[in-house]
């Protein structure tokens, strides 16, 4: 038994020795085949160890791609020799510079940002029938509100390339500016307002049986309502020959022969109370004439609604021409 064990041990030692011998021989063989070459890749020079036998094999082993434009010296079919220099250049291409690409690369960074913006206030008008028409006053000053707006902001090289709104939160509501507007109409504030308008150089004091102060008031009325002054004077002449007390059966009254049926609306809108009063009557007449002209789209249409048919229109227009030509009637 002892002899058998010794035999086995000697056999194992012999096999290990043979393996070591063959391994050492293999390493010696590999070492003898290992070559060191100098690679000049577009000016980037490195020393590289290789077992490749050809230039083409060396390029494949080192994952070096060369295009058809590249110049490889010696050529890719050449044998690799220890100590040789392999040069890769091109007249049209540049080396693939990983470092420069890495430096030029800028990642896109996304972040959530919040901006606070103001909310403008609006102007609100509140009518007050207890305050005279034309009287306005601020009863509450406006106050701006604020809101926070959230965005997803994408940047590259510290520059914003995209900005998307994702939500809004109102931090403080805006308070409207409130203006109280007087709507109470009275004869005094309407007439006083028209009387206070300046009489400009367009005013003509015609030679007619209508006092200059009434003519000035009529002129301001016409400017206020956008009607022709000479036309309005001619209507008063045709209707009443400037008689403030003229009455046609009690149905049509005063300088402009205003229909008594208009009194409810004229009273509420203009504060008119007495159609025999020259100021009230002229105010009503100018208001109605302006309304008729606007709704009919022409002076002739307005005159037709105001007083009648073609004969009335012709009479008023011919009177106007005579007034302008002679400076009076």
C-alpha positions in Angstrom: 0.0 0.0 0.0 2.8 2.4 0.9 4.5 1.7 -2.5 1.2 2.4 -4.3 0.8 5.8 -2.5 4.4 6.8 -3.3 3.8 5.9 -6.9 0.8 8.1 -7.1 2.5 11.0 -5.5 5.5 10.7 -7.9 3.1 10.6 -10.9 1.2 13.8 -9.7 4.5 15.7 -9.2 5.6 14.6 -12.7 2.3 15.9 -14.2 2.5 19.3 -12.4 6.1 19.7 -13.5 5.1 19.1 -17.1 2.3 21.6 -16.8 4.6 24.2 -15.4 7.1 23.5 -18.2 4.5 23.9 -20.9 3.1 27.0 -19.3 6.5 28.6 -19.0 7.2 27.7 -22.6 3.9 29.3 -23.6 4.6 32.4 -21.7 8.1 32.6 -23.3 6.5 32.1 -26.7 3.9 34.9 -26.0 6.6 37.1 -24.7 8.7 36.6 -27.8 5.6 37.5 -29.9 4.7 40.7 -27.9 5.8 43.8 -29.7 5.9 47.4 -28.7 5.0 50.0 -31.3 4.5 53.7 -31.4 1.1 54.9 -32.6 0.8 58.4 -34.0 -2.9 59.0 -34.3 -3.5 62.4 -35.8 -0.6 63.8 -33.8 -1.6 62.0 -30.6 1.5 59.7 -29.9 1.2 56.7 -27.7 3.3 53.6 -27.0 1.3 50.4 -27.3 2.1 46.7 -26.7 0.4 44.3 -29.1 0.4 40.6 -30.2 -1.1 41.5 -33.5 0.8 40.4 -36.5 -0.6 42.9 -39.0 -1.5 46.6 -38.9 -5.1 45.6 -39.7 -5.2 43.2 -36.8 -3.7 45.9 -34.5 -6.4 48.4 -35.5 -9.1 45.8 -34.8 -7.7 44.8 -31.5 -7.5 48.4 -30.3 -10.9 49.4 -31.8 -9.4 52.1 -34.0 -11.6 53.0 -36.9 -10.1 54.5 -40.0 -12.1 55.9 -42.9 -11.3 55.8 -46.6 -9.9 59.3 -46.3 -7.4 58.3 -43.6 -3.7 57.7 -44.5 -2.2 54.7 -42.7 1.6 54.3 -42.8 2.6 51.6 -43.1 -0.5 50.2 -44.9 -3.0 48.0 -43.1 -1.7 44.9 -44.9 1.8 45.5 -43.4 3.4 43.3 -40.7 3.7 44.7 -37.2 7.3 44.8 -36.1 8.7 45.6 -32.7 9.6 49.2 -32.3 7.8 50.3 -35.5 5.9 53.6 -35.7 2.3 53.4 -37.1 1.1 56.8 -38.3 -2.6 57.7 -39.1 -3.3 61.0 -40.6 -5.7 62.7 -43.1 -5.7 65.7 -45.3 -9.5 66.2 -44.8 -10.3 64.8 -41.4 -9.5 65.5 -37.8 -9.0 63.1 -35.0 -12.0 62.2 -32.9 -11.1 64.2 -29.9 -13.2 62.8 -27.0 -11.9 65.4 -24.5 -12.9 68.3 -26.6 -16.3 66.8 -27.2 -16.7 66.2 -23.5 -15.7 69.8 -22.8 -18.2 71.2 -25.4 -21.0 69.0 -24.2 -23.5 70.7 -21.9 -26.3 68.7 -20.3 -29.8 70.0 -20.2 -30.8 70.7 -16.7 -34.5 70.9 -15.7 -35.6 72.6 -12.5 -38.8 74.0 -11.0 -38.8 77.7 -10.4 -41.3 80.1 -9.0 -41.9 83.7 -10.0 -44.2 86.2 -8.2 -46.1 88.6 -10.5 -48.6 91.4 -9.8 -52.3 91.1 -10.5 -53.5 94.5 -11.8 -56.7 95.9 -10.4 -59.7 96.9 -12.5 -61.8 100.0 -12.3 -65.4 99.5 -11.2 -68.1 102.2 -11.6 -71.1 102.2 -9.3 -74.1 104.4 -10.2 -75.7 106.5 -7.4 -79.0 108.0 -8.2 -78.8 110.3 -5.2 -75.7 112.1 -6.5 -76.0 114.7 -9.3 -75.2 113.6 -12.9 -71.6 114.3 -13.9 -70.3 114.0 -10.3 -67.8 111.2 -10.0 -65.7 110.4 -6.9 -63.4 107.6 -5.9 -64.8 105.7 -2.9 -62.1 102.9 -2.9 -58.6 103.0 -4.2 -57.4 100.1 -6.2 -54.8 97.7 -4.8 -52.7 95.3 -6.9 -52.8 91.6 -6.0 -50.0 89.0 -6.4 -49.7 85.5 -7.7 -46.9 82.9 -7.7 -46.4 81.1 -11.0 -44.5 77.8 -11.1 -42.4 76.9 -14.1 -40.4 73.9 -15.3 -37.2 75.6 -16.7 -34.8 73.8 -18.9 -31.3 75.3 -19.2 -28.1 74.5 -21.1 -24.9 76.4 -20.6 -26.7 78.6 -18.2 -29.1 79.7 -20.8 -32.9 79.1 -20.7 -34.0 77.0 -23.7 -37.5 76.1 -22.6 -39.9 77.4 -19.9 -43.3 75.8 -19.3 -45.9 77.0 -16.8 -47.2 74.2 -14.5 -49.3 76.1 -11.9 -50.5 79.3 -10.4 -51.3 80.2 -6.9 -53.0 83.5 -6.0 -51.2 85.0 -3.0 -53.3 88.1 -2.7 -56.5 89.1 -4.5 -56.5 92.5 -6.3 -59.0 95.1 -5.0 -60.8 97.1 -7.6 -60.8 100.9 -7.8 -64.4 101.9 -7.2 -65.7 105.1 -8.7 -69.1 106.4 -7.7 -71.0 107.9 -10.6 -73.8 110.3 -10.0 -76.8 109.6 -12.2 -79.3 112.0 -10.7 -80.5 114.3 -13.5 -81.7 117.8 -12.7 -82.4 120.7 -15.0 -79.8 122.9 -13.2 -76.9 120.5 -13.6 -77.7 119.7 -17.3 -78.1 123.4 -18.3 -75.2 124.6 -16.2 -73.0 121.9 -17.7 -73.9 123.1 -21.3 -73.6 126.7 -20.4 -70.1 126.1 -19.0 -68.8 124.8 -22.3 -66.6 127.5 -23.9 -67.9 129.3 -26.9 -65.3 129.0 -29.6 -64.6 131.0 -32.8 -67.2 129.0 -34.7 -70.0 130.8 -33.0 -72.1 133.2 -35.1 -74.4 135.7 -33.4 -77.1 135.8 -36.1 -79.4 138.8 -36.7 -82.5 137.1 -35.6 -85.1 137.6 -32.9 -83.4 135.3 -30.5 -81.4 136.8 -27.6 -77.5 136.3 -27.9 -77.4 134.3 -24.7 -79.9 131.9 -26.2 -77.9 131.7 -29.4 -74.8 130.9 -27.4 -76.6 128.2 -25.5 -77.9 126.8 -28.8 -74.4 126.8 -30.2 -73.1 124.8 -27.2 -76.0 122.4 -27.5 -75.1 121.7 -31.1 -71.5 121.1 -30.2 -72.6 118.7 -27.4 -74.9 116.7 -29.6 -73.0 116.9 -32.9 -75.5 118.7 -35.0 -75.2 121.8 -37.3 -75.8 125.1 -35.5 -77.3 126.9 -38.5 -79.6 123.9 -39.1 -80.8 124.0 -35.5 -81.5 127.8 -35.7 -83.4 127.2 -38.9 -85.6 124.6 -37.3 -86.5 126.9 -34.5 -87.5 129.6 -37.0 -89.6 127.2 -39.1 -91.3 125.7 -36.0 -92.0 128.9 -33.9 -90.3 131.9 -35.5 -88.3 132.1 -32.2 -91.4 132.4 -30.0 -90.8 130.5 -26.7 -94.5 130.6 -25.9 -95.7 129.0 -29.1 -98.2 126.2 -28.7 -99.9 124.1 -31.3 -103.0 122.9 -29.5 -101.1 122.2 -26.4 -99.5 119.2 -28.1 -96.3 120.9 -29.4 -94.7 123.6 -27.3 -92.0 126.3 -27.4 -89.1 127.3 -29.6 -88.5 123.8 -31.1 -92.2 122.7 -30.8 -91.3 119.7 -28.8 -94.2 117.2 -28.4 -95.6 117.0 -24.9 -95.6 113.2 -25.2 -91.8 113.2 -24.9 -91.9 114.8 -21.5 -91.6 111.6 -19.4 -88.4 110.4 -21.1 -86.9 113.9 -21.4 -87.6 114.5 -17.7 -85.8 111.3 -16.6 -82.9 111.6 -19.0 -82.3 115.4 -19.1 -84.1 116.7 -16.0 -86.4 118.9 -18.2 -89.5 120.1 -16.4 -90.9 123.1 -18.4 -91.1 123.1 -22.2 -92.0 126.8 -22.2 -88.6 127.6 -20.7 -86.2 128.4 -23.7 -83.3 126.5 -22.2 -85.4 123.4 -21.4 -87.0 123.5 -24.9 -83.8 124.0 -26.8 -82.1 121.2 -24.8 -85.0 118.9 -25.7 -85.1 119.9 -29.3 -81.3 119.4 -29.9 -81.4 116.1 -28.1 -84.3 114.8 -30.2 -82.8 116.1 -33.5 -79.5 114.4 -32.7 -81.3 111.1 -31.9 -83.3 111.2 -35.2 -80.3 112.0 -37.4 -78.2 109.1 -35.8 -81.0 106.6 -36.1 -81.9 107.6 -39.7 -78.3 107.9 -40.9 -78.7 111.3 -42.6 -79.8 114.9 -41.9 -82.7 114.5 -44.3 -83.9 111.4 -42.5 -83.6 113.1 -39.2 -85.6 116.1 -40.4 -88.3 113.8 -41.7 -88.7 112.2 -38.3 -88.5 115.5 -36.5 -91.1 117.5 -38.5 -92.6 115.8 -41.5 -92.1 115.0 -45.2 -90.3 116.5 -48.2 -91.8 119.9 -48.0 -90.7 120.3 -44.4 -87.2 119.1 -45.2 -86.9 121.6 -48.1 -88.2 124.5 -46.1 -85.7 123.9 -43.3 -82.7 123.5 -45.7 -83.6 126.6 -47.7 -84.0 128.6 -44.5 -80.5 127.4 -43.5 -79.1 128.6 -46.8 -80.7 132.0 -46.4 -79.5 132.3 -42.8 -75.9 131.7 -43.7 -76.0 133.9 -46.8 -77.6 136.9 -45.1 -76.4 136.4 -41.5 -79.9 136.6 -40.3 -83.6 135.9 -41.0 
